[in-house]
Amino acid sequence: MLTTPPKKLAYLANAAPLPCVLQYVKNSWTGGESCPATDVAGEAAENLALSVHQCQSGAFERLIARYEGPLYNYAYGILQNAFDAQEVVQDALMRAHRALTRQYDEARCATLALRPWLFRTVRNLSLNQRRSKKSAMSRPLAEFDDERLGPFVATPPDGSADADLMRREDAELLGRAMALLPVDARELIVLRFMEEMPYAEIAKTLAQSEAALRGKVFRALKLLREALEKKGVTYAV
């Protein structure tokens, strides 16, 4: 039994992901990692794919607990519809269970890059969902130029009395701006800056080269900046 899917844009209500978008976007974004690497200690301690394959007690429940929220955030970033995102994640997790327990052998499960594999499954299902509804697509990222992007103005320190309220207001603003972006820009921002996925894993998820992804991430951030500017958000130059 799957757990209840998170609420729409749940990732925007957390304190950590939002400052990563608002504070760590540097002019040198094409260089190293813009965000601190995601903590993968839990994954290193247990090979979840192999545990699920071996039908270990509670293994699939641990997989759901670890990935259901991030996968929902990613699906919502593509679909912009809470019900559709929930449906896609439910389908993806059931497919994952079937593949790990019935279709893949132990050797394949032992070497499977689980997170990119799950995100790729959700991506394919989300894009299929969009096509089935014949959703209108926005302009592709390729139409936008690559002018330099300055960093966002930092949010108030956590210790200030209004910090929590301002973070929530920023989260709502960011959510509205994200909704204006084309789907390929939204998914890159979610993967890179909200899920803090390194370029190597994004490349596996999207089946693209890391070099190409860096350019696309830049253009996605440029679009986000433009959308936020329309809402009156200012930037440090």
Buried (B, 14 or more C-beta within 10 A) or exposed (E): EBEEBBEBBBBBBEEEBBBBBBBBBEEEBEEEEBBEEBEEEEBEEBBBBBBBBEEEEEBBEBBBEBBBBBBBBBBBBBBBBBEBBBBBBBBBBEBBBEBBBEEBEEEBBEEBEBBBBBBBBBBEBBBEBBEEEEBEEBEEBEEBEEEEBEBBEEBBEEEEEEBEEEBBEBBEBBBBBBEBBBBBBBBBBBBBBBBBBBBEBBBBBBEEEEEEBBEBBBBBBBBBBBBBEEEEBEEEE
